[in-house]
Each structure stands twice: as structure tokens, then as C-alpha cells.
Amino acid sequence: MYGLRKKAAATLQFSLLYASLTYGGSLPSYVEKLIKKQVPAEPTGVKTITSPGGTTIRYKEPGICETTPGVKSYSGYVDLDEDTHMFFWFFEARHNPDEAPLTLWLNGGPGSDSLIGLFEELGPCNVTHNGTSVVNPYAWNEVSNLLFLSQPIGVGFSYADTVVGVVNQTTGLPVNSSNPDGRYSEVDPYRFDTTDLAAKGTWEVLQGFLQELPSLDETVKSRSFNLWTESYGGHYGPAFFRYFYEQNALIQNGSAQGVELNMHTLGVINGIISEKIQAPFYPEMAFRNTYGIVAVNESIYEYAKMNYYFPGGCADAIDQCTAQDRSTPDGKAVCSQATAICRSLVESPYYVVSGRNAYDIRAEADADIPPGYWVEYLNTAEVQNAIGVDINYTSTSSEDIWIGFDYSGDFVYPNLLSDLEALLGYDVRIAMIYGDAVSRFVCPVPPS
């Protein structure tokens, strides 16, 4: 494990340098500063159920966030083995949970925690400036049972192993200490470093959860399944849903064991699906957006466009990556280099000179929208005990996971269009939703 930490430390230092250059001296919102807290106490009142297949669910009924009378929620861990402990938070639908579908929400990143979606977007509550939660009347569990997973392992409260110690402020990695200030997740950046690996890992956890759902909440009976995601979910969504669909087909024909689902809807919001198609519109968004905001001058606009099209530029680098065998170190290196070329030469001019927010071009670069009060909320002893965790919540996104995906070349290699094409031939619904301000620069689409 020491060798792993040394390797991760070296790659983290390089990645932080690359990120700081790419994002104009400040890291993107998915690379949050570390928050020091005391070592959390072991939660009390945790219940455990174990399936015949060996999956264990440790859970509590939090009684927080979703406070609508009669609506149940459960949070804790799905433990597949001694190295796989994925945090989940499940909310019943506020109306007819027995008939409502199950919707799995995943944030992108890669490495962004799905609790971002819970507290800032579609979950049952929001957290105010004074650290209290208020009910969200527009939550998606008005009509659907909702499951949030912090994936892959190493994101949020999910962990393979933990360290009681301190965070090294140079490397960002937890180290043992005689004067610890927290319990931290120790992350292997290379365990789940591609979309395909993350899909398999999430499917295994989902199946483990579903197998024990009747014991957890006997009210929920529907097996109608939706997957919604955003941002890097443009990778996750098509690949995950296709993999889930194909595994579900094996269960249906008896070739595999598991809980059969009625695969219903895939939804992708502001998704980065194809860097080859979408990257040319980074400079377009910066210079010709629908709000009339000239975020870069014409010279920088032309410079970024040139960097996409010129020989050896972004487009050529992506083509070279696509021709590689990504199972080899050389193949991964070519694809990782393509990522660096596209992001630093085509995307980063906006971050370096515009002074505008990456996720909402109408806002200043450092605007906290929406406010992240919920991060401190999750670090309070009362909340951690309520949801059944004993790990510090240090970041809304794992830098280590981001590094792993970056080094594998996952940003530019996968052909998610082929996954979408396959899904369009299945009996499922697909929704692709893009805004014209929030996240559109991060995941731009051709103007209509």
C-alpha cells in the first residue's frame, strides 16, 4: 500500500499542476479544498442484513433531509467484499412508493459525488447557510424512489480502506499520524480508472442493493428502472445503461443470476459524450454564446479553433487515441496525451482569460452556485451518526479518481455514440438535455 501511495502522490502533484494551468490558477469546482475535521465516532444503531450471495448492507434510517411525514429513507454501505464499501442513500417516493419506479442518480466528474445531485439539484432537501436542511418541494422523489450512489469506490463516503491520520497538504493524500485530525478514505486511483470498469462495479453494487431491498423496504415493489446522470455522465450514462441492459438480458434468459429490472429510461444532462464532436464548440461557446457574453477576444477564439483543427492538434490526437489498444500502457499514454492537448489548448483559454464560471457563463469564475453549505453539514457529528458513517467528508469530488481516469485516457477514448446507437435499438427511452448557460461550456453542444 505504501508503494501505491507514493505512485498516487507523484501523479497527484502532476495532475494538480496540470489542472491549475488548465483552469487559470484555480481548480475546478469538482476539486474542492480539503476540510479538516476531528476523527468521527463510530455510528450507533447501525443495522446489518446479509444476502445469501455474501453482500452485506449496513444501514440506518437517518430521519434527516427527507422529513415528509411517512416517507422513509435509508443510508449506509453496500459491502461487496473487504475492499468494496460503497455509500448509498435511498429515498422512498413521496407518493405511491410501491408503484413508483426506481431512479439511480449519478454525478459525473469523473469522481464527483452523487451527493452533489442530492443536495444541490434533485434530492429531497437543501442545506441553508446556518447548516439546517429544508425540504425541497421539487425533489424527484415526488414521483420516483431515488437511489444515490457515491461511485466509484473512493468517492465521497465510499472506501476500500481508511487511514486515521492527517492529510498531507503537498500530496493531498492521507497519512498516519500520532495526532490525527480525521479518518480518511485511502484511494487506489487505478482500480476503477475507466468508464467500463466503473459500470461493472456499479452494477455489482446495484444488484447487491436490489437483492436486499425487500428486507430493507418491503413497500418498494416496482422494478421499473431509470438512470439519470450529468456532465461526465455523458460517458457514464450510455456505457452504464447499455451494460446494465445487457446484464439484465442475461438474467432474463437464465444465463446469469440477479434481480431482473424493467429498463425504462436513460437521462443525460449536459453530458460530455464525444470530445471529437463537442470540443470544437468550446471556443464557440466562449465567443458566440446565446447571452452575448464575449468571454474571450477574437484572437483567443481563433487560437482555440486552430488548436482543434491544425495537424497534430486536438482532432488528430483523438484519432490517434481511437486507433490504440487501450489495454496497453502505450495506448493509455496516447489517449492521456490527447486529453491534455484538447483540454489545455482548446478548452483552457476560456478558464485562463474569461473570468467566467465554467458551469454558468453568466456568473463570475469563483461564484459558489449553488452554495455548498451541505459539505459542512455532512461533517457534523450529528449528521454522520444519522447516516451511518465514520469518515470525514473532505471533498465533493475525488482528485485521485480524476487522476486515474485522466491517465487511462478515458476522457477521449470511449465511443459512447456506439452505445447510444445500440440503446436506440432497444425498447428504452433516452433523454438528452442541454442548457445554454449552466455547464454548457464544460459540455458544449452545437448551437441550434
C-alpha positions in Angstrom: 0.0 0.0 0.0 3.0 2.3 0.7 4.1 2.0 -3.0 0.6 2.8 -4.1 0.6 6.0 -2.0 3.9 7.0 -3.5 2.7 6.5 -7.0 -0.5 8.3 -6.3 1.4 11.2 -4.7 3.5 11.6 -7.8 0.6 11.6 -10.1 -1.4 13.8 -7.9 1.3 16.5 -7.9 1.4 16.4 -11.7 -2.3 16.5 -12.1 -2.7 19.4 -9.7 -0.1 21.3 -11.7 -1.9 20.4 -15.0 -5.3 21.3 -13.5 -4.1 24.7 -12.2 -2.7 25.6 -15.6 -5.8 24.4 -17.4 -8.2 26.2 -15.1 -6.4 29.5 -14.9 -4.7 29.2 -11.5 -7.8 27.8 -9.6 -9.0 24.2 -9.6 -12.5 23.4 -10.9 -15.4 23.1 -8.5 -15.0 19.3 -8.6 -11.6 19.6 -7.0 -12.5 21.1 -3.6 -10.1 22.1 -0.9 -9.7 19.6 1.9 -11.7 20.3 5.1 -10.1 19.3 8.4 -12.4 17.7 11.0 -11.9 15.5 14.1 -11.9 11.8 13.9 -15.6 10.8 13.5 -17.1 8.4 16.1 -18.4 5.0 15.2 -22.1 5.5 14.4 -24.6 3.9 16.8 -27.7 1.9 15.9 -26.4 0.6 12.6 -28.4 -2.4 11.3 -26.9 -5.2 9.1 -28.5 -7.5 6.6 -26.6 -10.1 4.5 -27.7 -11.8 1.3 -27.1 -15.5 0.5 -24.6 -14.3 -2.1 -22.5 -12.6 0.6 -23.4 -8.9 0.1 -23.8 -7.0 3.3 -25.8 -3.9 3.8 -25.1 -1.7 6.8 -27.8 0.9 7.2 -29.7 3.4 9.3 -32.9 5.2 8.9 -31.5 8.8 9.1 -34.6 10.8 9.8 -32.9 13.8 8.3 -33.1 15.6 4.9 -36.3 13.8 3.9 -38.7 14.9 6.7 -42.0 14.5 4.8 -44.3 12.5 7.2 -44.5 8.8 6.4 -41.7 8.9 3.8 -38.8 6.6 4.6 -35.1 6.8 3.8 -32.1 4.6 4.3 -28.4 5.3 4.1 -25.2 3.4 4.7 -23.0 1.0 2.9 -23.2 -1.8 0.4 -20.3 -4.1 1.3 -19.4 -6.5 -1.6 -16.1 -7.6 -0.1 -13.4 -6.3 2.3 -12.2 -3.8 -0.2 -15.5 -2.5 -1.6 -17.7 -0.4 0.6 -20.0 1.9 -1.4 -22.1 4.6 0.3 -25.7 4.8 -0.7 -28.7 7.0 0.3 -32.1 5.8 -0.7 -35.4 7.8 -0.5 -38.9 6.4 -0.9 -41.2 8.2 -3.3 -43.4 10.7 -1.5 -46.4 9.3 -3.4 -47.2 5.6 -4.0 -43.7 4.2 -3.4 -45.0 0.7 -4.0 -45.7 1.6 -7.6 -43.1 4.3 -8.3 -40.1 3.5 -10.4 -36.5 3.3 -9.1 -34.2 6.1 -10.3 -30.5 5.9 -9.9 -28.7 9.2 -9.9 -25.0 9.5 -10.7 -23.0 12.7 -10.8 -20.1 12.8 -13.3 -16.5 14.1 -12.7 -15.1 11.6 -13.1 -15.0 11.3 -9.3 -17.8 13.7 -8.5 -20.0 12.6 -5.6 -23.7 11.9 -6.3 -24.5 13.8 -3.1 -23.9 16.9 -5.2 -27.1 16.0 -7.1 -28.8 15.1 -3.8 -28.2 18.4 -2.1 -27.8 20.9 -5.0 -30.2 19.5 -7.6 -32.9 16.9 -7.3 -32.8 15.5 -3.8 -35.4 15.8 -1.0 -33.7 18.7 0.8 -31.4 21.6 0.5 -29.0 22.9 3.2 -29.1 26.5 4.2 -26.3 28.9 5.3 -27.0 28.1 9.0 -26.5 24.4 8.5 -30.1 23.2 8.6 -31.9 21.3 5.9 -35.2 22.4 4.3 -37.5 20.2 2.3 -37.2 20.6 -1.5 -40.7 20.6 -2.9 -39.4 19.9 -6.4 -37.4 16.8 -5.5 -37.6 13.9 -7.9 -38.8 11.6 -5.2 -42.1 13.3 -5.5 -42.7 10.7 -8.2 -39.9 8.2 -8.0 -37.9 6.1 -5.5 -34.4 7.6 -5.5 -31.1 6.0 -5.1 -27.8 7.9 -4.8 -24.5 6.0 -5.1 -21.1 7.6 -4.3 -19.1 5.9 -7.1 -16.6 4.6 -8.0 -15.0 3.4 -4.7 -13.0 6.3 -3.3 -15.7 9.0 -4.0 -17.4 10.7 -1.1 -18.0 8.4 1.8 -17.2 5.2 -0.2 -14.0 3.5 0.6 -11.8 0.5 0.1 -9.7 1.1 3.2 -9.3 4.0 5.7 -6.5 5.9 7.3 -6.7 7.5 10.8 -4.3 10.4 10.4 -3.9 13.7 8.6 -3.9 14.9 5.0 -0.5 15.7 3.6 -1.0 19.3 2.3 1.6 18.7 -0.5 0.3 15.5 -2.0 -3.3 15.7 -0.8 -3.1 12.1 0.4 -3.9 10.8 3.9 -1.1 9.6 6.1 -0.9 8.0 9.5 -0.3 10.4 12.4 0.0 10.2 16.2 -2.1 13.4 16.2 -4.9 12.5 13.8 -7.5 15.0 12.7 -9.7 12.6 10.8 -10.5 9.2 9.3 -9.9 9.3 5.5 -10.6 7.1 2.6 -7.4 5.6 1.1 -7.9 5.6 -2.7 -6.4 3.5 -5.4 -6.7 5.8 -8.5 -6.2 2.8 -10.9 -8.7 0.4 -9.6 -11.7 2.0 -11.4 -10.0 4.2 -14.0 -12.3 3.7 -17.0 -16.0 4.1 -17.6 -16.3 0.4 -18.4 -14.7 -0.6 -15.1 -16.9 1.8 -13.2 -20.0 0.4 -15.0 -19.2 -3.1 -13.9 -18.5 -2.0 -10.3 -21.7 0.0 -10.1 -23.8 -2.9 -11.5 -22.4 -5.2 -8.8 -23.3 -2.8 -6.1 -26.8 -2.1 -7.6 -27.5 -5.8 -7.7 -26.4 -6.2 -4.1 -28.7 -3.4 -3.1 -31.7 -4.7 -5.0 -31.3 -8.2 -3.7 -31.8 -6.9 -0.2 -34.2 -4.1 -0.9 -37.2 -6.2 0.1 -35.6 -6.7 3.5 -34.7 -3.0 3.7 -38.0 -1.6 2.5 -40.8 -4.1 1.7 -43.0 -1.2 0.4 -41.0 -0.7 -2.8 -42.1 -3.4 -5.3 -41.7 -1.8 -8.8 -38.7 -2.9 -10.8 -39.1 -0.1 -13.4 -35.6 1.3 -13.6 -34.2 4.7 -14.7 -30.7 6.0 -14.8 -30.1 9.8 -14.8 -26.7 11.4 -14.8 -24.9 14.6 -15.9 -21.6 16.1 -17.1 -19.2 13.2 -17.3 -22.4 11.2 -17.2 -22.2 11.7 -20.9 -19.7 8.9 -20.6 -21.3 7.1 -17.7 -24.9 7.2 -18.9 -24.7 5.4 -22.3 -22.0 2.9 -21.2 -23.6 2.1 -17.9 -27.1 1.8 -19.3 -26.0 -0.4 -22.1 -24.0 -2.6 -19.7 -26.9 -2.8 -17.3 -29.3 -3.6 -20.2 -27.1 -6.5 -21.4 -26.6 -7.9 -18.0 -30.3 -7.7 -17.3 -30.9 -9.7 -20.6 -28.6 -12.4 -19.2 -30.7 -12.6 -16.1 -33.9 -12.7 -18.2 -32.7 -15.7 -20.3 -31.3 -17.6 -17.3 -27.6 -17.1 -18.2 -26.9 -15.1 -15.0 -28.4 -14.7 -11.6 -29.7 -11.4 -10.2 -32.6 -9.1 -9.8 -34.4 -8.5 -13.1 -35.2 -4.9 -14.0 -37.6 -3.2 -16.3 -35.1 -1.0 -18.1 -37.1 2.2 -18.8 -35.2 5.5 -19.2 -31.7 6.9 -19.6 -31.4 10.6 -19.0 -28.2 12.6 -19.6 -28.0 16.3 -18.6 -25.2 18.5 -20.1 -23.2 15.4 -21.0 -19.8 15.2 -22.5 -20.4 12.3 -24.8 -17.9 12.8 -27.7 -14.8 15.0 -27.3 -14.3 14.8 -31.1 -17.8 16.3 -31.8 -18.1 18.6 -28.8 -14.6 20.1 -28.4 -14.8 22.4 -31.4 -17.7 24.2 -29.7 -15.7 25.2 -26.6 -14.4 28.4 -28.4 -17.8 28.9 -30.0 -19.5 28.9 -26.5 -16.9 31.4 -25.2 -17.2 33.8 -28.1 -20.7 33.3 -29.6 -23.0 32.1 -26.7 -26.7 32.9 -26.5 -26.2 35.5 -23.8 -24.0 37.8 -25.9 -21.1 37.4 -23.4 -17.8 37.8 -25.1 -15.8 35.7 -22.7 -12.6 35.7 -24.9 -11.5 38.1 -27.6 -11.4 37.2 -31.2 -7.7 36.4 -31.3 -8.1 33.8 -28.5 -11.2 32.4 -30.1 -9.3 31.9 -33.4 -6.3 30.4 -31.5 -8.5 27.8 -29.7 -10.2 26.9 -33.0 -6.9 26.5 -34.7 -5.7 24.2 -31.9 -8.5 21.8 -32.6 -8.0 21.6 -36.4 -4.3 22.0 -37.1 -2.1 18.9 -37.8 -1.2 17.3 -34.6 -3.9 19.2 -32.7 -6.9 18.0 -30.8 -8.8 16.3 -33.6 -5.7 14.4 -34.8 -4.8 13.4 -31.2 -8.3 12.0 -30.7 -8.0 10.0 -33.9 -4.6 8.6 -32.8 -6.1 7.6 -29.5 -9.1 5.9 -31.1 -6.7 3.7 -33.1 -4.9 2.5 -29.9 -5.3 -0.7 -27.8 -6.1 1.0 -24.5 -5.4 -2.2 -22.6 -1.7 -1.4 -23.1 0.3 1.2 -21.2 1.3 2.8 -24.6 -2.3 3.0 -25.7 -3.3 4.7 -22.4 -0.4 7.2 -22.8 -1.5 8.2 -26.3 -5.1 8.8 -25.1 -4.0 10.6 -22.0 -1.9 12.9 -24.2 -4.8 13.5 -26.4 -6.8 14.6 -23.3 -4.1 17.0 -22.3 -3.9 18.5 -25.9 -7.6 19.1 -26.2 -8.2 20.4 -22.7 -5.2 22.6 -22.5 -5.2 24.1 -26.0 -8.9 24.2 -26.9 -10.8 24.3 -23.6 -8.5 26.1 -21.2 -8.3 29.5 -22.9 -11.8 30.2 -21.5 -10.7 29.4 -18.0 -7.4 31.3 -18.2 -8.7 34.6 -19.5 -12.5 34.9 -19.3 -13.1 35.3 -15.6 -16.4 33.5 -16.1 -17.7 30.4 -14.3 -17.2 27.0 -16.0 -20.7 25.8 -15.1 -22.6 29.1 -15.6 -21.2 31.5 -18.1 -23.4 34.3 -16.6 -21.5 34.1 -13.3 -18.0 35.1 -12.1 -15.4 32.4 -12.1 -15.3 32.0 -8.3 -19.1 32.1 -7.8 -20.4 29.4 -5.5 -23.6 28.5 -7.2 -25.4 26.9 -5.7 -23.8 27.3 -2.3 -22.1 24.2 -0.9 -23.3 24.5 2.7 -24.1 20.8 2.6 -20.4 19.9 2.8 -20.0 21.3 6.3 -23.4 19.8 7.1 -22.0 16.3 6.3 -19.1 16.9 8.6 -21.2 17.4 11.7 -21.2 14.6 14.2 -25.0 14.5 14.4 -25.4 14.1 10.6 -22.6 11.5 10.3 -24.1 9.4 13.1 -27.6 9.7 11.5 -26.5 8.4 8.1 -24.2 5.7 9.5 -20.7 6.9 8.5 -17.4 7.4 10.4 -15.3 9.0 7.6 -14.6 12.7 7.2 -16.2 14.2 4.1 -13.2 16.0 2.7 -14.2 16.7 -0.9 -17.2 16.8 -3.3 -15.0 15.0 -5.8 -12.1 12.7 -5.6 -8.9 14.1 -7.1 -7.5 10.5 -7.1 -10.3 9.1 -9.2 -10.0 12.0 -11.6 -6.3 11.3 -12.0 -6.9 7.6 -12.7 -9.4 8.4 -15.5 -7.1 11.1 -16.9 -4.1 8.7 -17.1 -6.2 6.0 -18.7 -7.2 8.3 -21.5 -10.9 7.7 -20.7 -11.9 11.3 -21.5 -11.4 10.9 -25.2 -11.2 7.2 -25.9 -14.6 5.7 -25.4 -17.0 5.7 -28.3 -20.2 6.4 -26.4 -22.0 7.1 -29.6 -22.0 3.4 -30.4 -23.5 2.8 -27.0 -26.2 5.3 -27.7 -26.8 3.8 -31.1 -27.3 0.3 -29.6 -29.7 1.7 -26.9 -31.8 3.4 -29.6 -32.4 -0.1 -30.9 -33.7 -1.3 -27.6 -37.1 -0.7 -26.1 -36.0 2.1 -23.8 -36.4 5.9 -23.6 -33.5 8.3 -23.9 -33.5 11.9 -22.9 -30.5 14.2 -23.8 -30.9 17.6 -22.1 -28.6 20.6 -22.5 -28.9 24.1 -21.1 -27.5 27.3 -22.7 -25.6 28.5 -19.6 -25.2 26.0 -16.8 -22.5 23.5 -17.7 -22.8 24.1 -21.4 -19.2 25.3 -21.7 -18.0 22.3 -19.8 -20.1 20.0 -22.0 -20.9 22.1 -25.1 -23.2 21.1 -27.9 -23.5 22.5 -31.4 -25.7 25.6 -31.4 -29.2 25.1 -32.9 
